[in-house]
């Protein structure tokens, strides 16, 4: 079963309107939604290609869906100055006009990826390293890196805890929508958002 098919089967089981209603009442409900979906689908992931992290690819698709239903502004799968960006929040205008008011999200889907190189490329676009967020399936991989950046760990275990990593924290992936919402409030983003 393909990743998107697996994801949308589970979304259909929960109900798109149910998810939208829960998120519009309280964005922190995304934690339970994400954990539930990851736990139910985890057994079907990472079976075919050992170099490709299907768990991270699945989480990227899940975040795309959640950003859409919660009406959080984002640009996805774009190229800026010949640099590929997985997700940009809220938009490229913010990135260019007021750099600290934009987040770049990078998903580590290839287990052989050189994260140092990826972060270096993204830092040409986003000067504030704290606004480059990385999603990985491994805490140990992230702890061994020289760069200091916020990171989210995809796990099928709903009780993943924060692990101090120097100046920044490693968060469970289930916190990502909450952190994005907090960021948008912190920068006083006033773009169109309807829940």
C-alpha positions as a LaTeX table, in Angstrom:
\begin{tabular}{lrrr}
\hline
Residue & $x$ (\AA) & $y$ (\AA) & $z$ (\AA) \\
\hline
Unk1 & 0.00 & 0.00 & 0.00 \\
Unk2 & 1.34 & 3.45 & $-0.92$ \\
Unk3 & 2.01 & 6.01 & 1.80 \\
Unk4 & $-0.73$ & 8.44 & 0.74 \\
Unk5 & $-3.25$ & 5.62 & 0.38 \\
Unk6 & $-2.38$ & 4.34 & 3.85 \\
Unk7 & $-2.63$ & 7.85 & 5.30 \\
Unk8 & $-5.94$ & 8.74 & 3.68 \\
Unk9 & $-7.50$ & 5.41 & 4.61 \\
Unk10 & $-6.80$ & 6.26 & 8.25 \\
Unk11 & $-7.95$ & 9.87 & 7.80 \\
Unk12 & $-11.21$ & 8.56 & 6.32 \\
Unk13 & $-11.60$ & 6.24 & 9.34 \\
Unk14 & $-11.31$ & 9.20 & 11.71 \\
Unk15 & $-13.20$ & 11.56 & 9.42 \\
Unk16 & $-11.82$ & 14.73 & 7.76 \\
Unk17 & $-14.58$ & 16.87 & 9.20 \\
Unk18 & $-13.99$ & 15.40 & 12.66 \\
Unk19 & $-10.26$ & 16.26 & 12.43 \\
Unk20 & $-11.05$ & 19.77 & 11.14 \\
Unk21 & $-13.54$ & 20.34 & 13.99 \\
Unk22 & $-11.08$ & 19.14 & 16.64 \\
Unk23 & $-8.29$ & 21.36 & 15.33 \\
Unk24 & $-10.56$ & 24.40 & 15.07 \\
Unk25 & $-11.56$ & 23.98 & 18.74 \\
Unk26 & $-8.01$ & 23.53 & 20.03 \\
Unk27 & $-4.83$ & 23.13 & 17.98 \\
Unk28 & $-3.27$ & 21.09 & 20.80 \\
Unk29 & $-5.64$ & 18.27 & 19.85 \\
Unk30 & $-3.29$ & 17.69 & 16.93 \\
Unk31 & $-1.03$ & 15.83 & 19.37 \\
Unk32 & $-3.61$ & 13.06 & 19.86 \\
Unk33 & $-4.56$ & 13.01 & 16.17 \\
Unk34 & $-0.94$ & 12.67 & 15.01 \\
Unk35 & $-0.11$ & 9.99 & 17.58 \\
Unk36 & $-3.23$ & 8.02 & 16.75 \\
Unk37 & $-2.55$ & 8.05 & 13.01 \\
Unk38 & 1.14 & 7.21 & 13.43 \\
Unk39 & 0.43 & 4.36 & 15.84 \\
Unk40 & $-2.21$ & 2.81 & 13.58 \\
Unk41 & $-0.11$ & 3.03 & 10.42 \\
Unk42 & 3.40 & 2.35 & 11.75 \\
Unk43 & 3.34 & $-1.41$ & 11.13 \\
Unk44 & 2.91 & $-0.84$ & 7.39 \\
Unk45 & 5.86 & 1.54 & 7.02 \\
Unk46 & 9.61 & 1.02 & 6.32 \\
Unk47 & 9.18 & $-2.42$ & 4.80 \\
Unk48 & 10.35 & $-1.98$ & 1.21 \\
Unk49 & 13.38 & 0.29 & 0.88 \\
Unk50 & 15.93 & 0.34 & 3.73 \\
Unk51 & 17.50 & 3.61 & 2.49 \\
Unk52 & 14.20 & 5.50 & 2.29 \\
Unk53 & 12.57 & 6.41 & 5.57 \\
Unk54 & 8.90 & 5.83 & 4.85 \\
Unk55 & 8.01 & 6.89 & 8.39 \\
Unk56 & 9.35 & 10.38 & 7.68 \\
Unk57 & 7.69 & 10.50 & 4.24 \\
Unk58 & 4.43 & 9.49 & 5.89 \\
Unk59 & 4.80 & 12.26 & 8.48 \\
Unk60 & 5.39 & 14.81 & 5.73 \\
Unk61 & 2.16 & 13.77 & 3.98 \\
Unk62 & 0.34 & 13.87 & 7.31 \\
Unk63 & 1.62 & 17.39 & 8.02 \\
Unk64 & 0.54 & 18.54 & 4.55 \\
Unk65 & $-2.98$ & 17.32 & 5.33 \\
Unk66 & $-3.02$ & 18.90 & 8.82 \\
Unk67 & $-1.77$ & 22.26 & 7.53 \\
Unk68 & $-4.55$ & 22.24 & 4.95 \\
Unk69 & $-7.41$ & 21.34 & 7.30 \\
Unk70 & $-6.22$ & 23.76 & 9.98 \\
Unk71 & $-5.80$ & 26.53 & 7.37 \\
Unk72 & $-2.21$ & 27.25 & 8.42 \\
Unk73 & $-0.42$ & 29.10 & 5.62 \\
Unk74 & 2.38 & 27.12 & 4.01 \\
Unk75 & 4.17 & 26.62 & 0.73 \\
Unk76 & 5.08 & 23.02 & $-0.03$ \\
Unk77 & 7.61 & 21.32 & $-2.28$ \\
Unk78 & 9.03 & 24.55 & $-3.67$ \\
Unk79 & 12.40 & 25.67 & $-4.98$ \\
Unk80 & 13.84 & 29.04 & $-3.97$ \\
Unk81 & 17.08 & 30.15 & $-5.60$ \\
Unk82 & 17.56 & 26.55 & $-6.81$ \\
Unk83 & 17.29 & 25.18 & $-3.25$ \\
Unk84 & 14.55 & 22.63 & $-2.62$ \\
Unk85 & 12.33 & 23.37 & 0.37 \\
Unk86 & 9.95 & 20.73 & 1.74 \\
Unk87 & 7.67 & 23.15 & 3.61 \\
Unk88 & 7.91 & 26.92 & 4.12 \\
Unk89 & 5.74 & 28.65 & 6.73 \\
Unk90 & 4.01 & 31.02 & 6.25 \\
Unk91 & 5.27 & 32.04 & 2.78 \\
Unk92 & 8.19 & 33.09 & 0.59 \\
Unk93 & 7.25 & 36.79 & 0.96 \\
Unk94 & 7.95 & 36.58 & 4.70 \\
Unk95 & 11.17 & 34.68 & 4.05 \\
Unk96 & 12.50 & 37.37 & 1.71 \\
Unk97 & 11.13 & 40.49 & 3.44 \\
Unk98 & 11.58 & 39.59 & 7.12 \\
Unk99 & 13.69 & 36.44 & 7.34 \\
Unk100 & 13.09 & 35.72 & 11.03 \\
Unk101 & 9.35 & 35.49 & 10.34 \\
Unk102 & 9.57 & 32.26 & 8.31 \\
Unk103 & 10.27 & 28.60 & 9.09 \\
Unk104 & 11.80 & 26.08 & 6.71 \\
Unk105 & 10.91 & 22.45 & 7.44 \\
Unk106 & 13.21 & 19.73 & 6.15 \\
Unk107 & 12.26 & 16.04 & 6.24 \\
Unk108 & 15.15 & 13.53 & 6.44 \\
Unk109 & 13.71 & 10.86 & 4.15 \\
Unk110 & 16.99 & 9.46 & 2.86 \\
Unk111 & 18.91 & 7.65 & 5.59 \\
Unk112 & 22.17 & 8.37 & 3.73 \\
Unk113 & 21.56 & 12.12 & 3.48 \\
Unk114 & 24.32 & 14.43 & 4.65 \\
Unk115 & 22.35 & 16.61 & 7.06 \\
Unk116 & 25.25 & 19.06 & 7.42 \\
Unk117 & 25.08 & 19.80 & 3.69 \\
Unk118 & 21.29 & 20.08 & 3.72 \\
Unk119 & 21.28 & 22.54 & 6.61 \\
Unk120 & 24.09 & 24.53 & 4.99 \\
Unk121 & 22.04 & 24.91 & 1.79 \\
Unk122 & 18.90 & 25.88 & 3.68 \\
Unk123 & 20.85 & 28.44 & 5.73 \\
Unk124 & 21.47 & 30.41 & 2.51 \\
Unk125 & 17.71 & 31.03 & 2.52 \\
Unk126 & 17.03 & 31.17 & 6.26 \\
Unk127 & 19.76 & 32.99 & 8.20 \\
Unk128 & 18.28 & 32.12 & 11.60 \\
Unk129 & 19.23 & 28.47 & 12.21 \\
Unk130 & 16.47 & 28.22 & 14.84 \\
Unk131 & 13.98 & 28.72 & 12.01 \\
Unk132 & 15.19 & 25.64 & 10.14 \\
Unk133 & 13.31 & 22.69 & 11.60 \\
Unk134 & 14.27 & 19.11 & 10.80 \\
Unk135 & 12.06 & 16.03 & 10.98 \\
Unk136 & 13.78 & 12.68 & 11.48 \\
Unk137 & 12.90 & 9.22 & 12.70 \\
Unk138 & 16.01 & 8.96 & 14.87 \\
Unk139 & 17.00 & 10.94 & 17.96 \\
Unk140 & 20.49 & 9.39 & 17.93 \\
Unk141 & 21.13 & 10.64 & 14.39 \\
Unk142 & 20.22 & 14.18 & 15.38 \\
Unk143 & 22.24 & 14.17 & 18.59 \\
Unk144 & 25.44 & 13.48 & 16.66 \\
Unk145 & 25.12 & 16.56 & 14.45 \\
Unk146 & 27.19 & 19.74 & 14.82 \\
Unk147 & 24.38 & 22.11 & 13.85 \\
Unk148 & 22.00 & 23.47 & 16.44 \\
Unk149 & 18.48 & 23.43 & 15.03 \\
Unk150 & 15.04 & 22.47 & 16.33 \\
Unk151 & 14.19 & 18.88 & 15.49 \\
Unk152 & 11.08 & 16.73 & 15.56 \\
Unk153 & 11.32 & 12.98 & 15.88 \\
Unk154 & 8.69 & 10.82 & 14.22 \\
Unk155 & 7.72 & 7.93 & 16.42 \\
Unk156 & 4.86 & 5.52 & 16.69 \\
Unk157 & 5.22 & 5.78 & 20.46 \\
Unk158 & 2.90 & 8.47 & 21.76 \\
Unk159 & 4.88 & 9.21 & 24.92 \\
Unk160 & 8.10 & 10.40 & 23.25 \\
Unk161 & 9.68 & 12.89 & 25.61 \\
Unk162 & 11.80 & 15.97 & 25.03 \\
Unk163 & 15.52 & 15.38 & 25.04 \\
Unk164 & 17.85 & 18.30 & 25.74 \\
Unk165 & 20.27 & 18.79 & 22.86 \\
Unk166 & 22.34 & 21.78 & 23.92 \\
Unk167 & 20.50 & 25.04 & 23.33 \\
Unk168 & 17.56 & 23.45 & 21.55 \\
Unk169 & 15.09 & 20.71 & 22.24 \\
Unk170 & 14.20 & 17.66 & 20.27 \\
Unk171 & 10.42 & 17.39 & 20.18 \\
Unk172 & 8.13 & 14.50 & 19.35 \\
Unk173 & 6.60 & 14.96 & 15.90 \\
Unk174 & 3.17 & 15.13 & 17.53 \\
Unk175 & 4.12 & 18.63 & 18.78 \\
Unk176 & 4.88 & 20.10 & 15.35 \\
Unk177 & 1.50 & 21.69 & 14.56 \\
Unk178 & 1.38 & 23.22 & 18.05 \\
Unk179 & 4.89 & 24.68 & 17.60 \\
Unk180 & 3.97 & 26.04 & 14.16 \\
Unk181 & 0.87 & 27.71 & 15.62 \\
Unk182 & 2.98 & 29.18 & 18.47 \\
Unk183 & 5.49 & 30.52 & 15.93 \\
Unk184 & 2.77 & 32.22 & 13.87 \\
Unk185 & 1.34 & 33.83 & 17.01 \\
Unk186 & 4.82 & 34.95 & 18.10 \\
Unk187 & 5.46 & 36.75 & 14.79 \\
Unk188 & 1.91 & 38.18 & 14.82 \\
Unk189 & 1.15 & 36.66 & 11.45 \\
Unk190 & $-2.00$ & 38.33 & 10.21 \\
Unk191 & $-2.60$ & 36.45 & 6.97 \\
Unk192 & $-5.93$ & 34.86 & 6.19 \\
Unk193 & $-6.69$ & 31.98 & 8.53 \\
Unk194 & $-10.20$ & 30.58 & 8.77 \\
Unk195 & $-11.04$ & 27.69 & 11.04 \\
\hline
\end{tabular}
